[in-house]
Amino acid sequence: MLAFLLERDWRWLAWFAAGLLAIAGITVLTDGIPPFLDVLSHWQGLALSDNTIYHDTSFDSFLRSAAQFVHVDLLWTRVLSYSAKALLAAASILIMLRSARNRSFLAPTKQAHRC
């Protein structure tokens, strides 16, 4: 979605927003608000958990499992995982901005080259 924000494709963004609202509306009509609250509760449980989640392929799981071997405090694994996530987000946004500025993914126009 961020790529469409950078390109200012408002028609696509409007359809995207309408699709999200339609999916959320159908969910609320059939099951109410609890599924959304459950997602928030699960995220909070994962973030505050002291256990290592081995089936999760995230920065958190990797750092928590490594911390058990070197006996590092859980606070430092959280600091490192949030730092890694922030660094990844910043790098992604910078690459997106540069690609949009350079118009990297647009096909070149066919123009006659003059000698």
Residue pairs with C-beta under 8 A, 6 or more apart in sequence:
1 13
1 16
2 93
2 96
3 96
3 100
4 12
4 13
4 16
5 13
6 96
6 97
6 100
7 100
24 36
27 35
27 36
46 53
46 56
46 60
47 60
50 74
52 61
52 64
52 65
52 68
53 60
53 61
53 64
54 61
54 65
58 81
59 80
59 81
59 84
59 85
60 77
60 78
60 81
63 77
63 80
63 81
63 84
64 74
64 77
66 72
66 77
67 73
67 74
67 76
67 77
98 104
99 105
